[in-house]
Amino acid sequence: MNLQSPKILLTLFVCVIFTSLVNAQWSTDSLFNVHTQRGINYVYDLQFEHAKKEFKELIRLKPDHPAGHFFLATIEWERILIDLDNESNDERFISLLEKTIEVCDERLEMNEDDVTALFFKGGAIGFRGRLYANREDWVKAANDGRIALPIVQQAYKLAPTNYDVLLGIGIYNYYAELIPEQYPFVKPLMIFFPDGDRVKGMSQLRQASEEAIFANIEASYFLMQLMFQYEKQFGNALEIAVRLHEKFPNNVVFHRYVGRCRAALGHWEEMTVEFDSILALVNIGKLGYNKNVEREAHYYLGLSEMQNGRHDAALRHFYKTDELSRSLDKDGPSGFMIMSNLRVGMIYDVQMKREYAIKQYKKVLDMKDYQDSHKSAEKYLKTPYGK
């Protein structure tokens, strides 16, 4: 269940490549690289204080290197990702990125072909653009994408064989072909960007996930997302999700994907185990397991109960999904609210509560259309669900 705005996709496909390229190995100092890798792993496992110590050590070891400042910013980015409605970390995130850019500019004044400075500067600007996209500040997001693109292109020409770099190039190739296909109105804008290659992009991401030094986790994460959302390769996505969740058990994003993939595959028993576990972690207040996560868990658990014919139990989960949506949805009904209300109507039909079912379907029609929700509601208004 993932509402995607075409504007968000358009902006992110330009911006995301820059943030992912900077994980490449831009130091021959083995100690520096050990601290970098350790810190990155801590970030993915949401152990932010440990990560902060590692990245501050990078600054101590190499004060003129942008990596420490940039990776400190990634800590704030993860804080933002696990609670997107909370904007309290935005200012610090941007401040750390601007410090990264400052350090890069100092290096570029001495050498305009400094690959490290080019990649981290492009990454910092692109990361800032991703935040602006999430905050729907499209002008700033697009402007950062415009500024960062030539910087990263220059860096790639100087270091075209780095496996870590394949992450960003793979993401670009994939989205540059995908987005015009999915959103034809974007095609006129694509004349300003190089052509993409969806198949090549997937291949590059696989190679990065297997051979990159620092970007292998991020490459695996993007592969998982693309396989789940666009390629519909749910089994392959599940394999990656399980591997990531086992390596980073504290990361709520990877945990959720395990549950989503199992639901998509119809593995209801295993899916129920995952989302029951997620709800238990919500209840103890574990970092990242917030109200948005709670809502998703109730929705999928409702689907499982409905699939198994336990309709009263399913209703309790869908009611809770709707209740949480009423406090979480700031910009109109979410996909969770719409689909949970549709499912409630379907269950009412099964329970021979036709009058209540009709009210639910009409309620769905008053909301925006999501995944053919209007078509389904109109169908069940004419013919009760299950007949």
RODO-943379 format. One record per residue (C-alpha): x, y, z. Coordinates in steps of 0.001 Angstrom, whole numbers, padded with zeros to 6 digits, always signed. Each point is the difference from the previous one (the first is absolute). Example, Ala and Ser with C-alpha at 12.3 -4.5 7.8 and 13.67 -1.06 7.14 Angstrom:
RODO-943379
+012300-004500+007800/+001370+003440-000660/
***
This chain:
RODO-943379
+000000+000000+000000/+002007+002934-001264/-001447+003189-001435/+002438+001445-002536/-000396+003446-001501/+001333+000406-003564/+001614+003248+001147/+001816-001811+002769/+001230-002675-002377/+001116+002562-002551/+001979+001975+002535/+001457-002978+001811/+001219-001732-003124/+002091+003102-000704/+001123+000543+003595/+000455-003506+001358/+002895-000875-002280/+002188+002605+001593/-000584-001142+003560/+000825-003574-000821/+003224+000601-001931/+001886+001353+002958/+000309-003337+001763/+002903-000918-002269/+003424-000673+001419/+001776+003361-000295/+002834-000674+002446/+002956-002383-000031/+000347+000285+003773/-001089-003392+001379/-000795+001365+003472/-002102+002787-001517/-001918-002543-002053/-000556-002278+002998/-001602+002858+001920/-002058+000906-003062/-001361-003523-000482/-000690-000467+003687/-001828+003314+000180/-002112-000765-003070/-001057-003325+001520/-000957+001765+003219/-002136+002451-001977/-001884-002811-001751/-000596-001681+003350/-001239+003329+001433/+002761+000053+002631/+000518+003702-000462/+002260+000803+002950/+002461-002717-001003/-000091+001255-003588/+000636+003558+001137/+003178-001053+001833/+001327-001736-003119/-000662+002973-002272/+001475+002498+002443/+003125-002161-000023/+000098+000433-003781/+000062+003766+000481/+002771-000330+002572/+002076-002220-002291/-000539+002112-003128/-001397+003472+000785/+000196+000999-003679/-001967-003052-001195/-003782+000470-000520/-000972-003580+000927/-000369+000529+003752/-002256+003021-000425/-002080-001680-002683/-000550-003194+001952/-000973+001978+003083/-002746+001405-002222/-001114-003536-000906/-000783-000590+003676/-002446+002898-000092/-001393-001313-003281/-000803-003343+001602/-001702+001805+002877/-002096+001844-002576/-000824-003171-001953/-001350-001927+002976/-002371+002867+000859/-000592+002129-003092/-002674+002106+001652/+002530+001281+002531/+001935+002963-001423/+002063+000700+003119/+003133-001576-001532/-000183+001883-003306/+002046+003024+001043/+002895-002035+001397/-000033-002246-003069/+000315+002956-002361/+002679+001603+002193/+002157-003145-000151/-000422-000199-003776/+001045+003625-000376/+003113-000730+002071/+000736-002889-002358/-000340+002306-003005/+002290+002547+001652/+002754-002606+000539/-000402-001204-003589/+000262+003531-001389/+003248+000560+001880/+001471-003094-001658/-001343+000958-003423/+001666+003390+000214/+003331-001845+000091/-000964-002661-002561/-003119+000255-002141/+000286-003705-000877/+000030-001191+003615/-002239-003062-000370/-000694-000293+003717/-001123+003607+000235/-002145-000273-003135/-001817-003104+001157/-000657+001202+003521/-001075+003436-001192/-002397-001528-002520/-001217-002374+002681/-000613+002750+002529/-001919+002154-002467/-002045-002992-001157/-000763-001055+003563/-001260+003490+000713/-002188-000312-003089/-001483-003239+001312/-001027+001744+003195/-001563+002854-001957/-001889-002587-002081/-001325-001701+003113/-001106+003405+001269/-001581+000676-003427/+002152+003057-000631/+000257-000883-003681/+001820+003127-001185/+002883-000493+002452/+000070-003754-000635/+000182+000402-003773/+002619+002754+000309/+002234-002231+002125/-000366-002751-002578/+000967+002404-002775/+003108+001155+001896/+001125-003467+001073/-000331-001837-003324/+003050+001500-001799/+002097-000363+003167/-000683-003725+000216/+000418-000473-003746/+003472+001551+000235/+000897-002255+002926/-001217-003111-001810/+002206+000797-003008/+002975+000131+002363/-000848-003294+001790/-002143-002197-002279/+001115-003413+001295/-000868+000268+003681/-002627-002628+000931/-001450+002287+002663/-000678+002554-002734/-002168-002567-001799/-002655+000507+002651/-000754+003533-001081/+000399-000700-003695/-002303-003009+000289/-002675+002016+001782/+000192+002702-002647/-000222-002470-002897/-002997-001741+001541/-002055+003059+000860/+000914+001945-003141/-001827-002639-002054/-002702-000911+002525/-001400+003418+000816/-000809+001151-003559/-001722-003366-000555/-002142+000349+003110/-000595+003739-000299/-000049+001037-003702/-000426+003694+000851/+003603-000063+001254/+001434-000950-003414/+000573+003580-001224/+002187+000670+003024/+002172-003037-000735/+001672+001683-002963/+002198+001732+002567/+001275-003305+001418/+001890-003012-001399/-002069-002997-001110/-000584-002749+002531/+000103-003784-000277/-002194-001887+002440/+001567-003425-000548/+003512+001397+000178/-000903+001905+003138/-001163-003179+001747/+003182-001783-001078/+002163+002811+001367/-001858-000036+003290/+000500-003752+000325/+003705+000392-000684/+000261+002801+002553/-001865-002070+002591/+002473-002859-000471/+003313+001816-000514/-000189+003551+001350/+001983+000657+003155/-002104+002630+001744/-003096+000245-002235/-000962-003684-000025/-002706+000407+002660/-001555+003026-001681/+000083-001814-003350/-001749-002991+001576/-002592+002320+001506/-000773+001614-003364/-000132-003395-001715/-002510-001170+002594/-002163+003087-000505/+000030-000202-003799/-000712-003742-000014/-002907+000462+002392/-001588+003134-001375/+000608-000069-003757/+001333-003380-001099/-002443-001986+002191/+002753-002527+000708/-001234-000570+003527/+002025-003145+000645/+003260+001714-000927/-000961+003052+002037/-000754-002212+003003/+003402-001678-000239/+001734+003378+000204/-002322+001277+002728/+000666-003022+002210/+003742+000367-000479/-000060+003699+000867/-002273-000524+002996/+002251-002735+001358/+003059+002227-000351/-001697+003118+001377/-002698-001266+002385/-000645+003491+001407/-000895+001504-003372/-003760+000358-000190/+000009+000597-003776/+001542-003396-000736/-002336-001649+002516/-003062+001486-001699/+001151-001195-003419/+000250-003575+001239/-003655+000210+001012/-001086+001735-003215/+001730-002541-002209/-001552-002908+001888/-003430+001609-000423/+000568+000488-003740/+000945-003687-000293/-003049-001096+001997/+002130-001417+002810/-002619+000984+002538/+001232-002018+002957/+003584+001257-000311/-001232+003518-000676/-002099-000064+003152/+003065-000950+002030/+001903+003008-001408/-002696+002586+000603/-000851-001391+003441/+003686+000474+000800/-000141+003539-001386/-003027+000839+002157/+001781-001327+003076/+002932+002326-000750/-002412+002902-000520/-001489-000693+003424/+003373+000190+001757/+000916+003203-001841/+002987-001327-001950/+001714+002645-002145/-001693+000351-003381/-003039-002096+000912/-002443+002901-000013/-003683+000596-000772/+000552-000298-003756/+001556-003412+000526/-002803-000981+002362/-002588+000912-002623/+001710-002063-002680/+000210-002994+002326/-003719+000147+000819/-000910+000260-003687/+001992-003059-001020/-001139-001987+003029/-003559+000892-001012/+000663-001392-003472/+001327-003211+001506/-003009-000477+002274/-002358+000783-002873/+001800-002508-002227/-000448-002662+002666/-003688+000767+000501/+000392+001481+003481/-002105+003024-000787/-000540+001427+003476/+003750-000022+000627/+000569+001563-003417/-002483+002776+000779/+001835+000875+003202/+003215+000493-001954/-001665+002026-002745/-001817+002180+002553/+003368+000710+001629/+001536+000782-003409/-002768+002513-000626/+000331+001500+003483/+003743+000518-000371/-000472+001433-003486/-002310+002685+001340/+002837+001392+002096/+002822-000688-002466/-001491+001127-003316/+000707+003723-000285/-000563+000346-003738/-003155-002001-000543/-000768-003723+000277/+002993-002300-000403/+000003-003298-001841/-000251-001726+003364/-003183+001870+000928/-001595-000546-003385/+000760-003700-000267/-000839-000793+003617/-003428+001600-000450/-000532-001968-003198/+000939-003233+001793/-002396+000800+002847/-002812+000295-002536/+000960-003323-001565/-000059-001713+003389/-003402+001550+000809/-001285-001538-003230/+001291-003424+001021/-001683+000472+003387/-003293+000835-001754/+000068+003589+001284/-000868+001479-003382/-001155+003372+001308/+003334+000589+001763/+001958-001291-002983/-001704+002525-002289/+000950+002833+002347/+003627-001127-000125/+000080-000136-003802/-001518+003478-000239/+002568+001236+002490/+002764-001397-002226/-001473+001781-003016/+000191+003277+001906/+003743-000521+000389/+002589+000284-002775/+000403-002990-002288/+002828-002305+001093/+000954-003265-001707/-003424-000219-001707/-001824+000500+003306/-002831+001846-001775/-000418-002773-002541/-000209-002586+002781/-002425+002085+002076/-002291+000560-002982/+000124-003704-000818/-000973-001034+003528/-002754+002605+000157/-001588-001785-002957/+000789-003532+001116/+000870-000859+003615/+003531-001212+000527/+000183-003772+000048/-002934-000603-002331/
***
